[in-house]
């Protein structure tokens, strides 16, 4: 009975028959890794034998000191390395604190750090006959000594630790099992009552809950979970009661060994089990939370990023340091001219047509944006250069959306990312749409319907542009506020300037009274005695005004009031102009539907609707740039209630083009007088700005005008041969027109400046199909002129193409190759006509035999037969003529090969 009482009080084994060897652990530190060379097993007290004479022998025990090191919460916990760095200092401090304890011959044997749980095991020796009383006395002395010297040393400098007596067996493991406030206690033997567990574990800290013993799989012990309120309490209990032996209350001979381990607060499968068990409840809540996070956190950040892109917050070229380095370092060591060559093409009157277009664009930008400005013209006509020049002159900031770059995206995600990058929309999670699609498929299998997370490309583009619209509105408001503050500051400065002028005028007249003098001379009667302190002026005299003076004063007051009203109106107009100039500008480039497929069509529709909403809400000036006039229809559908502001750019006339070339060469230091032959060569380029710029660059490089123009034509031949005919037969199949269709147009346009649209359309090889002609127009190979809104004429896509077509047609080998291919198509068509006529003639023969007795039938059959014979004769003559022509062309090819 006495032994049972001791077990219940100390909850530690005291059987002297089960002596255990105490093995020491060799601990070595290498960097941040700790290597364990042996395991440690020890009891709370040694089972030393007493001598026959009754003298006590030294015994051994263990203490656990917590909170010396940080408790490691996972592999990512960097605080552990701080503990490693201070390990030697902390252990030395702890040893010095414990060395002052002399109760029962207390002597430290070793300090065994258990860094993962943030504590240190202290192995000690002591001498006593009564083991239980000695251990309690030693624990009390140790705690008193530690607390009297400032507490347990800690890695953080805060003494929050405590010293505990180890009642079980220390187990210093280095497994990937990290501390948790939930402690799992397994029973090796009969179950321990909840009251006994509570009395055993409560000294370590507050306990939130103790679960009932749960039956485990066959062969495994039953266990309970004890949830502490603090992590420190769980670590102390885990390291002090592991392997403690507790007697069973049902039988004194039954002993239960407690095995402790940490349990994660939420098991890995708990969330998964809950989601799969309650999908109809969990999924809607999850989607609501995701939507809430998106609208409350990400959207404000995206609006801010859009504003930052418009204001150039993230452009290093706008930083003060970069500007200083550029002005004081880069440009001084640069060997290139810093002057921009992209000046206005309409400067000094060298391009009259372009000046009208610039004036129209400036008028649009100086008024409230109630519609969309559509700028169209052929490639190389100077649309981009004109916009850059006007924006630079006005100092307006613009957001540029390049549809041409976006159309190169190979997937929806790439298109969304490209649009987000051009508009400053960040953060963007384009990959999430694919994940959301998979979630929708999974939700169909779980709850029988889609979750609605995935969105179409149209919805994604609209969402990005809606946020961009909010960002532009914020930029507009910010600029408006800045303008107001500047205007108010200017008004205050103007008032102060006028007041200063009045004061200076009074000072000159000697009638200005400074109130600060009253502090020195006094006021009233005292100030009157101070003769000479202040001059007596007109303000101090009683002056009687005559009627004439009063009339003059009234007229002056009226004029002053009228001037004030005019000044106020002028100021109001200036403020309105400043508000308009503070609006952002949105430029949509390459607004063209050619190429890109359905994805590009969807992008253009969304951009059209967004541009219409910006203009209708007067958020920004919207300028759409396109190479083709027909793209205006899409914008007109998006903004049906208001007419679009269309600005057309065309090629300059010969006089303007020649003046432009002379002006540019003069600006670059090349003064040249063109002869008539050189003027004729320049006129070959027409007024296309890109070709004129190329000519200027080549002349500046040292080429003559003839050589430069020939080089431009030769380059056009190479480009046209590839773009119009393809590199080979396989490449030609991917073109939206046939080689024969491109060849017949080039042959006709090489002979005359323009041809009839409908004549070409009705003849072979088009046969009434307008699609190839429209595709060639989109590819800038040809240009289709209109009369009263209908197609009328066909011209080369660029003025220089007329001479490019001539060069191609006059190439004997290329001409023979293309003519043979074209003739073969015509021969095949004619032979098909002959065969069709032959079949019909055979049919007419049977008709004539069956209707010979009918009146008039013979005459009808003869007329039809004669028509077919004439048609066959014409087709046969065409076949024979083309075959003779092909024979001659093949001889040309044979000579070329030889």
C-alpha positions in Angstrom: 0.0 0.0 0.0 2.8 2.3 0.8 4.4 1.7 -2.6 1.0 2.4 -4.3 0.6 5.7 -2.5 4.1 6.7 -3.7 3.2 5.8 -7.2 0.0 7.9 -7.1 1.9 10.8 -5.6 4.9 10.9 -7.8 3.5 9.0 -10.8 7.0 7.5 -11.2 8.2 3.9 -10.9 10.3 3.0 -7.9 10.8 -0.7 -8.4 14.4 -1.5 -7.5 14.4 -4.7 -9.5 14.3 -3.0 -12.9 17.6 -1.2 -12.9 18.3 0.6 -16.2 21.5 1.7 -17.6 21.8 5.4 -18.3 23.5 5.9 -21.6 24.9 9.2 -22.5 24.2 10.9 -25.8 27.0 12.3 -27.8 25.8 15.5 -29.4 27.8 17.2 -32.1 26.9 20.4 -33.9 27.9 20.9 -37.5 26.5 24.1 -39.0 22.7 23.9 -38.5 22.6 20.1 -38.5 22.7 18.1 -35.2 23.8 14.4 -35.3 22.7 12.0 -32.6 25.0 9.0 -32.0 23.1 7.2 -29.3 19.7 7.1 -27.6 19.1 8.0 -24.1 17.0 6.1 -21.6 16.8 7.1 -18.0 14.4 7.0 -15.1 13.4 9.9 -13.0 15.7 8.6 -10.3 18.5 6.1 -10.2 17.9 2.7 -8.6 21.1 2.7 -6.7 21.7 0.1 -4.1 22.3 1.0 -0.5 25.2 -0.6 1.3 24.8 -3.1 4.1 25.8 -0.4 6.5 22.8 1.8 5.3 24.8 4.6 3.8 23.0 6.3 0.8 24.6 5.9 -2.7 24.6 8.6 -5.4 21.5 8.6 -7.5 20.7 10.2 -10.9 17.7 12.2 -12.1 16.6 14.5 -15.0 15.2 18.0 -15.2 13.7 19.7 -18.2 14.1 23.5 -18.7 11.8 24.9 -21.3 11.8 28.1 -23.4 15.6 28.4 -23.7 15.5 27.9 -27.4 12.6 28.8 -29.8 10.1 26.0 -30.3 10.5 24.9 -33.9 7.2 25.0 -35.7 8.3 23.6 -39.1 11.2 23.2 -41.5 10.8 26.8 -42.5 11.2 28.2 -39.0 14.3 30.4 -39.2 14.3 31.1 -35.4 16.0 27.8 -34.9 19.2 29.1 -36.4 19.2 31.9 -33.9 19.0 29.3 -31.2 21.9 27.4 -32.7 24.0 30.6 -32.8 23.4 31.3 -29.1 23.5 27.7 -27.8 26.9 27.8 -26.1 26.1 31.1 -24.3 22.7 29.9 -23.1 24.0 26.6 -21.9 26.9 28.3 -20.0 24.4 30.7 -18.4 22.2 27.8 -17.4 25.1 25.8 -15.9 26.1 28.8 -13.8 22.6 29.2 -12.4 22.3 25.5 -11.5 25.8 25.2 -10.0 24.7 27.3 -7.0 22.2 24.6 -5.9 23.7 22.3 -3.1 20.6 20.6 -1.9 21.2 16.8 -1.4 24.7 17.1 -2.9 23.1 18.2 -6.2 25.7 17.9 -9.0 25.2 18.5 -12.7 26.3 15.5 -14.9 25.4 16.9 -18.3 23.3 19.4 -20.2 21.5 17.8 -23.2 19.8 20.5 -25.4 16.6 19.5 -27.2 16.4 22.5 -29.6 13.4 21.2 -31.5 11.2 21.6 -28.5 13.0 24.6 -27.2 14.4 23.1 -24.0 17.3 21.5 -22.3 17.5 18.2 -20.4 19.6 18.4 -17.2 21.1 15.2 -15.9 22.1 15.4 -12.3 23.3 13.3 -9.3 22.2 13.6 -5.8 22.4 11.7 -2.5 19.4 10.9 -0.3 17.6 8.1 1.4 14.1 9.3 0.6 14.0 9.6 -3.2 10.7 11.4 -3.4 11.3 14.1 -0.8 14.8 14.7 -2.2 13.6 15.2 -5.8 10.9 17.7 -4.6 13.5 19.5 -2.5 15.9 19.7 -5.4 13.2 21.0 -7.8 12.2 23.7 -5.2 15.9 24.7 -4.7 16.6 24.8 -8.4 13.5 27.0 -9.2 14.3 29.3 -6.3 17.9 29.7 -7.5 16.9 30.3 -11.1 14.2 32.9 -10.3 16.3 34.7 -7.8 18.9 35.3 -10.6 16.5 36.7 -13.2 14.9 33.6 -14.5 15.7 31.0 -17.1 18.0 32.3 -19.9 16.2 32.6 -23.2 17.2 33.1 -26.8 14.9 36.1 -27.0 16.1 37.8 -23.8 12.7 37.3 -22.1 12.8 35.0 -19.1 9.6 33.0 -19.5 10.9 29.5 -19.0 10.4 27.1 -16.1 12.2 24.1 -14.6 10.3 20.7 -14.5 11.1 17.4 -13.0 11.2 14.6 -15.6 8.9 11.9 -14.4 9.3 9.6 -17.3 12.1 8.9 -19.8 13.7 11.6 -21.9 13.3 11.0 -25.6 15.4 13.4 -27.7 14.3 12.5 -31.3 15.1 14.5 -34.5 12.1 13.3 -36.5 10.0 15.7 -38.6 7.4 15.9 -35.8 7.0 19.5 -34.7 5.4 20.8 -31.5 1.7 21.4 -31.3 -0.6 22.4 -28.5 -2.5 19.1 -28.9 -0.8 16.2 -27.2 -1.7 12.6 -28.0 -1.4 10.3 -25.0 -1.4 6.5 -25.7 -2.0 3.9 -23.0 0.1 0.8 -22.9 -2.1 -1.0 -20.4 -5.5 -0.2 -18.9 -7.0 3.2 -19.6 -6.1 6.0 -17.2 -9.1 7.9 -15.9 -9.7 11.4 -17.1 -9.3 12.7 -13.5 -5.8 11.2 -13.1 -4.7 12.6 -16.5 -6.0 16.0 -15.5 -4.1 15.9 -12.1 -1.0 14.8 -13.9 -1.0 17.4 -16.8 -2.7 20.4 -15.2 0.5 21.7 -13.5 2.0 22.3 -16.9 -0.7 24.8 -18.0 -4.3 25.4 -18.8 -6.1 22.5 -20.5 -8.9 23.2 -23.0 -10.1 19.7 -23.5 -9.4 16.0 -22.9 -11.0 13.6 -25.4 -12.4 10.2 -24.5 -10.2 7.2 -25.2 -10.7 6.2 -28.9 -10.4 2.6 -30.0 -7.6 2.2 -32.5 -6.9 -0.5 -35.0 -6.2 -4.0 -33.8 -2.9 -4.3 -32.1 -2.5 -0.6 -31.4 -3.0 1.0 -28.0 -6.0 3.3 -27.1 -5.3 7.0 -26.8 -6.7 10.3 -25.8 -5.9 13.9 -27.0 -5.2 16.6 -24.6 -5.5 20.2 -25.9 -3.4 22.8 -24.0 -4.0 26.5 -24.4 -0.4 27.3 -24.8 2.3 25.6 -26.9 4.8 25.9 -24.1 2.6 23.8 -21.8 2.4 21.0 -24.4 6.2 20.9 -24.9 6.9 20.7 -21.2 4.3 17.9 -20.6 5.6 16.0 -23.7 9.2 15.9 -22.5 8.5 15.2 -18.8 5.8 12.5 -18.7 6.8 10.4 -21.8 7.1 6.7 -20.7 5.9 7.5 -17.2 4.2 4.5 -15.5 0.9 5.1 -13.8 -0.8 2.5 -11.6 -4.3 1.5 -12.5 -7.0 2.4 -9.9 -8.8 -0.9 -10.6 -5.8 -3.1 -9.7 -2.6 -2.2 -7.8 -0.6 -4.7 -9.8 -1.6 -3.2 -13.2 0.7 -0.5 -14.5 0.0 1.7 -17.6 2.8 3.3 -19.5 2.0 6.6 -21.1 3.4 7.3 -24.6 3.1 11.0 -25.7 3.4 12.5 -29.1 2.3 15.7 -30.8 -0.8 15.9 -33.0 -1.4 18.5 -35.7 -4.2 20.9 -34.9 -6.0 19.9 -38.1 -5.3 16.6 -39.6 -4.3 16.5 -43.3 -7.5 14.8 -44.3 -9.9 16.7 -42.1 -10.5 19.6 -44.6 -10.7 17.2 -47.5 -13.2 15.0 -45.7 -15.3 18.1 -44.9 -15.3 19.4 -48.4 -16.2 16.1 -49.9 -18.9 15.5 -47.3 -20.5 19.0 -47.6 -19.8 20.3 -51.2 -23.1 22.2 -51.5 -22.2 24.2 -48.4 -18.5 24.6 -48.9 -18.2 25.5 -52.6 -20.6 28.5 -52.5 -18.8 29.9 -49.4 -15.4 29.4 -51.1 -16.5 31.1 -54.2 -18.0 34.0 -52.2 -14.8 34.4 -50.3 -12.7 34.3 -53.5 -14.9 37.0 -55.1 -14.7 39.1 -52.0 -10.9 38.9 -51.9 -10.8 39.8 -55.6 -13.0 42.9 -55.3 -11.8 44.2 -51.9 -8.0 43.6 -52.3 -6.9 43.0 -55.8 -9.1 45.5 -57.7 -8.0 48.6 -55.7 -4.4 47.5 -56.3 -5.1 47.1 -60.0 -6.7 50.5 -60.2 -3.6 52.0 -58.5 -1.3 50.2 -60.9 -3.2 51.5 -63.9 -2.9 55.0 -62.5 0.8 54.4 -61.9 1.3 53.4 -65.5 -0.5 56.5 -66.8 1.5 58.7 -64.4 4.8 56.9 -65.2 5.4 56.0 -61.6 7.4 52.9 -62.6 9.2 54.4 -65.7 12.8 54.8 -64.7 13.3 57.3 -67.5 11.0 59.7 -65.5 13.1 59.5 -62.3 15.0 62.6 -61.3 18.3 60.6 -60.9 18.0 59.1 -64.4 17.3 62.5 -65.9 20.3 64.0 -64.2 22.5 61.2 -65.3 21.2 61.5 -68.9 21.8 65.2 -69.0 25.2 65.2 -67.2 26.7 61.9 -68.2 25.1 59.9 -71.0 24.6 62.7 -73.5 28.1 64.2 -72.9 29.7 60.9 -73.8 27.3 60.1 -76.7 28.5 60.5 -80.2 25.0 60.7 -81.7 22.8 63.7 -82.1 20.2 64.2 -79.4 17.8 66.0 -81.8 14.8 64.0 -82.7 14.2 63.3 -86.3 10.5 62.5 -85.9 9.4 66.0 -86.1 6.0 67.1 -87.5 5.7 66.4 -91.2 3.6 69.5 -91.6 6.2 71.8 -90.3 7.0 74.9 -92.3 4.3 74.1 -94.8 6.1 71.2 -96.6 3.0 69.0 -96.3 -0.3 70.8 -96.6 -2.6 67.8 -96.4 -0.9 66.6 -93.1 -1.3 70.1 -91.6 -5.1 69.8 -92.0 -5.1 66.4 -90.3 -3.0 67.7 -87.4 -5.4 70.7 -86.9 -8.4 68.4 -86.9 -6.8 66.1 -84.3 -5.8 69.1 -82.1 -9.4 70.4 -82.2 -10.6 67.0 -81.0 -8.1 67.0 -78.1 -9.0 70.5 -77.1 -12.8 69.8 -76.7 -14.7 67.5 -74.3 -14.6 63.9 -75.6 -18.1 63.1 -76.7 -17.2 60.8 -79.5 -14.3 58.6 -80.8 -11.6 60.0 -83.2 -10.9 57.5 -86.0 -7.6 58.1 -87.8 -7.2 56.0 -90.9 -4.8 55.8 -93.8 -2.5 53.4 -95.6 0.5 51.9 -93.9 3.5 54.3 -93.9 1.3 57.4 -94.2 2.6 58.8 -90.9 -0.3 58.2 -88.5 1.9 57.1 -85.6 4.4 59.9 -86.2 1.6 62.5 -86.3 0.2 61.3 -83.0 3.6 61.3 -81.3 4.3 64.8 -82.5 1.0 66.2 -81.2 1.2 64.4 -77.8 4.7 65.7 -77.4 3.7 69.3 -78.2 0.7 69.2 -75.9 2.4 67.3 -73.1 -0.6 64.8 -72.9 0.0 61.4 -71.5 -1.5 58.5 -73.4 -2.2 54.8 -72.9 -1.4 52.8 -76.0 -3.1 49.5 -76.8 -1.5 47.8 -79.8 -4.0 45.3 -81.3 -1.4 44.1 -83.7 0.8 42.8 -80.8 -2.2 41.3 -79.0 -3.3 39.4 -82.1 -0.1 37.5 -82.1 -1.0 35.8 -78.8 -1.3 32.0 -79.2 -3.8 31.4 -76.5 -6.5 33.1 -74.5 -4.2 33.3 -71.5 -1.5 35.0 -73.5 -4.0 37.5 -74.9 -5.2 38.4 -71.4 -1.7 38.8 -70.1 -0.7 40.9 -73.1 -3.7 43.3 -72.6 -3.0 43.5 -68.9 0.7 44.4 -69.6 -0.2 47.1 -72.0 -2.8 48.7 -69.7 -0.9 48.3 -66.4 -3.4 45.9 -65.0 -1.6 44.0 -62.2 -1.7 41.5 -60.6 -3.2 39.3 -63.2 -3.8 35.6 -62.8 -4.4 34.4 -66.4 -3.7 30.8 -65.6 -6.5 30.7 -63.1 -9.2 30.4 -65.8 -7.8 27.0 -66.8 -7.9 26.0 -63.2 -11.5 27.3 -62.8 -12.5 25.3 -65.8 -11.2 22.1 -64.1 -13.1 23.1 -61.0 -16.3 23.5 -62.9 -15.8 20.0 -64.4 -15.2 18.6 -60.9 -18.2 20.5 -59.5 -20.4 19.0 -62.1 -19.4 15.5 -60.9 -19.8 16.4 -57.2 -22.9 18.7 -57.0 -24.4 18.1 -60.5 -23.9 21.7 -61.8 -21.1 24.1 -62.7 -19.6 26.3 -60.0 -19.5 29.3 -62.4 -15.9 30.1 -61.8 -14.6 29.8 -65.3 -15.3 32.8 -67.6 -15.1 33.3 -71.3 -12.5 35.4 -73.1 -15.1 38.1 -73.6 -15.7 38.3 -69.8 -12.0 38.4 -68.9 -11.3 41.2 -71.4 -14.3 43.2 -70.1 -13.2 42.7 -66.5 -9.7 44.1 -67.3 -11.0 47.0 -69.3 -13.6 47.9 -66.6 -10.8 48.2 -64.0 -8.7 50.2 -66.5 -11.6 52.5 -67.0 -11.8 53.1 -63.2 -8.0 53.8 -63.2 -8.4 56.4 -66.0 -11.3 58.0 -64.1 -9.0 58.3 -61.1 -6.3 59.8 -63.3 -8.8 62.3 -64.6 -9.9 63.3 -61.0 -6.3 63.5 -59.9 -5.3 65.8 -62.7 -8.4 67.9 -62.2 -7.5 68.4 -58.5 -4.0 69.2 -59.4 -5.1 71.8 -61.9 -7.5 73.3 -59.3 -4.8 73.6 -56.7 -2.5 75.2 -59.2 -5.2 77.7 -60.3 -6.0 78.6 -56.6 -2.3 79.0 -55.9 -1.9 81.3 -59.0 -5.0 83.3 -57.9 -3.5 83.8 -54.4 -0.2 84.9 -55.9 -2.0 87.3 -58.2 -4.0 88.8 -55.2 -0.8 89.1 -53.2 1.0 90.8 -56.1 -1.8 93.3 -56.4 -1.8 94.0 -52.7 2.0 94.5 -52.8 1.6 96.9 -55.7 -0.9 99.0 -53.7 1.3 99.0 -50.7 4.4 100.1 -52.7 2.3 102.9 -54.3 1.2 104.2 -50.9 4.7 104.0 -49.6 5.9 106.1 -52.6 3.2 108.7 -51.8 4.0 108.6 -48.1 0.5 107.8 -47.0 1.1 104.2 -45.9 0.5 103.5 -42.2 2.3 100.5 -40.7 0.4 99.3 -37.7 3.6 98.0 -36.1 4.7 101.6 -35.4 1.8 101.9 -33.0 3.6 99.5 -30.7 6.4 102.0 -30.5 4.8 105.4 -30.6 1.3 104.6 -29.3 -1.9 105.7 -30.9 -4.5 108.4 -30.5 -3.3 111.6 -28.8 0.1 110.2 -28.0 0.8 109.5 -31.6 -0.3 113.0 -32.6 2.5 114.5 -30.4 5.1 112.5 -32.3 5.6 115.0 -35.1 7.8 113.6 -37.8 7.2 110.0 -37.0 4.6 109.7 -39.7 3.8 112.0 -42.6 0.4 113.6 -42.8 -1.1 112.5 -46.1 -4.2 112.7 -48.1 -5.8 109.9 -46.1 -5.7 112.0 -43.0 -7.3 115.1 -44.5 -11.0 115.8 -45.0 -11.4 116.3 -48.7 -14.7 117.3 -50.2 -15.3 115.7 -53.6 -17.0 117.7 -56.4 -19.7 116.3 -58.7 -17.2 115.9 -61.5 -14.9 113.8 -59.2 -17.8 111.6 -58.2 -18.8 111.0 -61.8 -15.2 110.0 -62.6 -15.1 107.7 -59.6 -18.4 106.0 -60.7 -17.1 105.5 -64.2 -13.9 104.1 -62.9 -15.8 101.7 -60.6 -17.9 100.6 -63.6 -14.9 99.9 -65.8 -13.2 98.1 -62.9 -16.3 95.9 -62.4 -16.5 95.2 -66.2 -12.8 94.2 -66.2 -13.4 91.9 -63.2 -16.2 90.1 -65.0 -14.1 89.7 -68.2 -11.2 88.4 -66.1 -13.5 86.0 -64.4 -14.9 84.7 -67.7 -11.4 84.4 -69.1 -10.3 82.5 -66.0 -13.3 80.2 -66.3 -12.4 79.4 -69.9 -8.8 78.8 -68.9 -10.0 76.4 -66.2 -12.2 74.5 -68.6 -9.3 74.2 -71.1 -7.1 73.0 -68.3 -9.7 70.4 -67.3 -9.9 69.2 -70.8 -6.1 69.0 -71.1 -5.9 67.0 -67.9 -7.9 64.2 -69.3 -6.0 61.1 -70.3 -5.7 59.9 -73.9 -6.3 56.3 -75.0 -4.8 55.3 -78.3 -5.8 51.9 -79.9 -3.3 51.1 -82.7 -3.6 48.7 -85.5 -7.4 48.4 -85.2 -7.7 46.0 -88.1 -9.7 42.7 -88.4 -7.3 41.0 -90.8 -5.8 37.8 -89.4 -6.1 36.6 -85.8 -9.3 34.6 -86.3 -12.3 34.6 -83.9 -10.1 35.6 -80.9 -9.2 38.9 -82.6 -12.7 39.6 -83.6 -13.8 39.2 -80.0 -11.0 41.5 -78.9 -12.0 44.2 -81.4 -15.7 44.0 -80.3 -14.8 44.4 -76.6 -12.4 47.3 -77.4 -15.0 49.0 -79.5 -17.6 48.9 -76.7 -15.0 50.0 -74.1 -13.9 52.9 -76.2 -17.5 54.0 -76.7 -18.1 53.9 -73.0 -15.0 56.1 -72.3 -16.1 58.7 -74.9 -19.7 58.6 -73.8 -18.8 59.1 -70.1 -16.2 61.8 -71.0 -13.5 59.8 -69.1 -10.8 60.1 -71.8 -10.1 61.1 -75.3 -10.1 57.9 -77.4 -8.1 57.8 -80.7 -8.4 54.7 -82.8 -5.8 54.2 -85.5 -6.4 51.9 -88.5 -5.0 51.2 -91.9 -8.4 50.5 -93.5 -11.5 52.8 -93.6 -13.9 49.9 -93.4 -13.0 49.2 -89.7 -15.0 52.3 -88.8 -18.2 50.3 -89.1 -17.4 48.3 -85.9 -17.0 51.5 -83.9 -20.1 53.0 -85.4 -22.1 50.0 -84.1 -20.7 50.5 -80.6 -21.5 54.2 -80.6 -24.7 54.5 -82.8 -26.1 57.7 -81.3 -23.1 60.0 -82.2 -21.1 60.5 -85.4 -17.4 59.5 -85.3 -14.7 62.1 -85.8 -12.9 60.7 -88.8 -9.5 61.9 -89.9 -8.1 60.6 -93.1 -4.4 60.5 -94.0 -3.4 60.0 -97.6 -0.2 60.1 -99.7 1.1 63.6 -100.4 1.2 65.0 -103.9 4.4 65.2 -105.8 5.1 68.9 -104.9 4.6 68.3 -101.2 6.7 65.1 -101.3 9.6 66.9 -103.1 9.4 69.8 -100.6 9.5 67.3 -97.7 12.6 65.5 -99.0 14.4 68.8 -99.6 13.5 70.0 -96.1 14.6 66.8 -94.4 17.9 66.7 -96.3 18.5 70.4 -95.5 17.9 69.8 -91.8 20.5 67.0 -91.8 23.1 69.1 -93.5 22.7 67.8 -97.0 21.9 70.6 -99.5 21.2 69.1 -102.9 19.6 70.5 -106.1 17.6 67.8 -107.9 17.8 67.5 -111.6 14.6 66.6 -113.6 15.7 63.0 -113.8 16.1 62.8 -110.0 12.7 64.5 -109.6 11.1 61.9 -111.8 12.7 59.1 -109.7 11.3 60.8 -106.5 7.9 60.9 -108.0 8.0 57.2 -108.4 7.7 56.9 -104.6 4.5 59.0 -104.6 3.7 60.6 -101.3 4.1 57.6 -99.0 5.8 58.8 -95.9 7.6 55.6 -95.1 9.2 55.4 -98.6 10.2 59.0 -98.5 11.9 58.5 -95.1 13.7 55.5 -96.5 14.9 57.6 -99.5 16.2 60.3 -97.2 18.1 57.8 -95.1 19.7 56.2 -98.1 20.7 59.6 -99.6 22.2 60.6 -96.3 24.2 57.4 -96.4 25.8 58.3 -99.6 23.6 56.8 -102.4 22.3 58.9 -105.2 18.6 59.4 -105.7 18.5 56.9 -108.6 20.3 54.3 -106.6 18.1 54.8 -103.6 14.9 54.6 -105.5 16.1 51.5 -107.4 17.0 49.9 -104.1 13.6 50.6 -102.7 11.9 49.1 -105.8 14.2 46.0 -105.6 13.4 45.5 -102.0 9.7 45.8 -102.8 10.1 43.1 -105.5 11.5 40.7 -103.0 8.8 41.4 -100.4 6.0 41.2 -103.0 7.2 38.0 -104.5 7.1 36.4 -101.0 3.9 38.0 -99.7 1.8 37.7 -102.9 3.1 34.4 -104.3 4.6 32.6 -101.4 8.0 30.9 -101.1 6.8 27.6 -102.6 3.7 25.8 -103.5 2.9 24.8 -99.9 3.3 28.4 -98.7 1.1 29.6 -101.6 -1.7 27.3 -100.4 -2.0 29.2 -97.1 -2.6 32.5 -98.9 -6.2 33.8 -99.1 -5.9 34.2 -102.9 -4.3 32.2 -105.7 -1.2 32.9 -107.6 -3.2 33.4 -110.8 -5.4 36.0 -109.2 -2.4 38.0 -107.9 -0.6 37.7 -111.3 -3.4 38.9 -113.5 -3.8 42.0 -111.3 -0.1 42.8 -111.4 0.0 42.4 -115.2 -2.9 44.8 -115.7 -1.7 47.4 -113.1 1.8 47.4 -114.6 0.3 48.8 -117.8 -2.2 51.3 -116.4 -2.5 53.2 -113.1 -5.9 51.9 -112.3 -8.3 49.2 -113.6 -12.1 48.6 -113.3 -13.1 46.8 -110.2 -16.2 45.1 -111.7 -14.4 44.1 -114.9 -11.7 42.3 -113.0 -14.4 40.7 -110.7 -16.4 39.2 -113.5 -13.4 37.7 -115.5 -11.3 34.7 -114.8 -9.9 33.8 -112.3 -12.2 35.7 -109.9 -15.5 34.7 -111.4 -17.5 37.1 -109.1 -15.7 36.2 -105.8 -14.8 39.5 -104.0 -13.1 37.8 -101.1 -9.6 37.5 -102.7 -9.8 41.2 -103.7 -10.6 42.3 -100.1 -7.9 40.1 -98.7 -5.3 41.6 -101.0 -6.5 45.1 -100.0 -6.0 44.2 -96.4 -2.5 42.9 -97.2 -1.7 46.4 -98.8 -1.1 44.8 -102.2 -3.9 46.8 -103.9 -6.1 49.7 -103.0 -9.8 49.7 -103.9 -11.3 53.1 -104.7 -15.0 53.8 -104.1 -17.6 56.0 -105.8 -20.8 56.7 -103.9 -19.9 54.1 -101.4 -19.4 51.2 -103.9 -16.1 49.8 -105.2 -15.1 51.3 -108.4 -11.4 51.1 -109.2 -8.3 49.1 -108.3 -4.9 50.7 -107.8 -1.6 49.5 -106.4 -1.4 49.4 -102.6 1.5 51.8 -102.6 2.6 54.3 -105.3 5.9 52.6 -105.7 4.2 49.3 -106.3 3.4 50.3 -109.9 7.1 50.2 -110.7 7.5 47.0 -108.5 4.8 45.4 -110.7 6.6 46.5 -113.8 9.8 45.0 -112.5 8.1 41.7 -111.8 6.3 41.5 -115.1 9.4 42.3 -117.1 11.4 39.5 -115.4 11.3 36.9 -118.3 11.7 33.8 -116.1 9.2 34.8 -113.5 6.8 36.0 -116.2 7.1 32.8 -118.1 6.5 30.7 -115.0 3.4 32.6 -113.9 2.0 32.8 -117.5 2.3 29.1 -117.9 0.6 28.5 -114.6 -2.1 30.9 -115.6 -2.6 29.5 -119.1 -2.8 26.0 -117.6 -5.8 27.1 -115.5 -7.4 28.8 -118.5 -6.8 25.7 -120.7 -8.4 23.4 -118.0 -11.4 25.7 -117.8 -11.7 25.8 -121.6 -11.4 22.0 -121.9 -14.1 21.6 -119.2 -16.3 23.9 -121.4 -15.6 21.6 -124.5 -16.5 18.5 -122.5 -19.7 20.0 -121.2 -20.7 21.0 -124.8 -20.0 17.5 -126.1 -22.2 16.0 -123.4 -25.0 18.3 -124.2 -24.7 17.7 -127.9 -25.2 14.0 -127.3 -28.2 14.7 -125.2 -29.6 16.9 -128.0 -29.2 14.1 -130.5 -31.5 11.9 -128.4 -34.0 14.8 -127.9 -34.1 15.3 -131.7 -34.8 11.7 -132.4 -37.6 11.6 -129.8 -39.3 14.8 -130.9 -38.9 14.6 -134.7 -42.6 14.5 -135.4 -43.3 17.7 -133.3 -43.7 21.0 -135.1 -40.8 23.4 -134.5 -38.7 21.0 -132.4 -36.1 20.5 -135.1 -35.5 24.2 -135.4 -35.0 24.6 -131.6 -32.5 21.7 -131.4 -30.5 23.0 -134.4 -30.2 26.5 -132.8 -29.0 25.1 -129.5 -26.6 22.8 -131.3 -25.2 25.6 -133.4 -24.6 27.7 -130.2 -22.8 24.8 -128.5 -20.7 24.3 -131.6 -19.7 27.9 -131.7 -18.8 27.8 -128.0 -16.8 24.6 -128.5 -15.0 26.3 -131.4 -14.1 29.3 -129.3 -12.9 27.2 -126.4 -10.9 25.0 -128.7 -9.3 28.0 -130.4 -8.4 29.4 -126.9 -6.8 26.0 -126.0 -4.8 25.8 -129.1 -3.6 29.4 -128.8 -2.6 29.0 -125.2 -0.8 25.8 -125.8 1.3 27.5 -128.6 2.0 30.3 -126.1 3.0 27.8 -123.5 5.4 26.2 -125.9 7.1 29.5 -126.5 7.2 30.3 -122.8 8.9 26.9 -122.1 11.6 27.8 -124.6 12.2 31.0 -122.6 12.5 28.9 -119.5 14.9 26.5 -121.3 17.1 29.4 -122.3 17.0 30.8 -118.7 18.1 27.4 -117.3 20.9 27.1 -119.9 
